[in-house]
């Protein structure tokens, strides 16, 4: 474990505070709470015990729920993306490339992983959501990463056979599927990551060596 889990009482309080801010449509308040909580407990604990459960709790079936969900999403997005960022400072990517699966619009999982890596003093090349397979192939040829983590939120985008085919096309790459969208078994050489802690461990396990790839933090993308 990179961080200890949050005690049950702390989780309950965090859920109440973040939920109230989201219900008030106070995305900035949510972001502030996220930053306070992540400083206290670390990214993996915050993501697994607070962010994911609260986001899953909202079904988005009513207009009110949709608005609250957007407020919660935006606050979590801003908080995670701002955590440990230092404009003008370059962090070694460690040969790690993150991206969302083709047609996958969700990106919070990528931001959580990027924030958790920054927490460990490591950067990454985060290409964001909905990256077509052809573009992912081109990015690998251009950036020459050693690890690729592809995020899928729903089974509609978690096409296991495509990820396995991609992994076989690049046998020197460590290829991982992250997120709840990968419901079908991933055959080797692709591997499914079940938790954020597993994802961070996989990214940090890259063989050390000269790293020419850096990401310089400038403007923060919307999603």
Order of alpha helices (4+ residues) and beta strands (2+ residues): alpha-alpha-alpha-alpha-alpha-beta-beta-alpha-beta-alpha-beta-alpha-beta-beta-alpha-beta
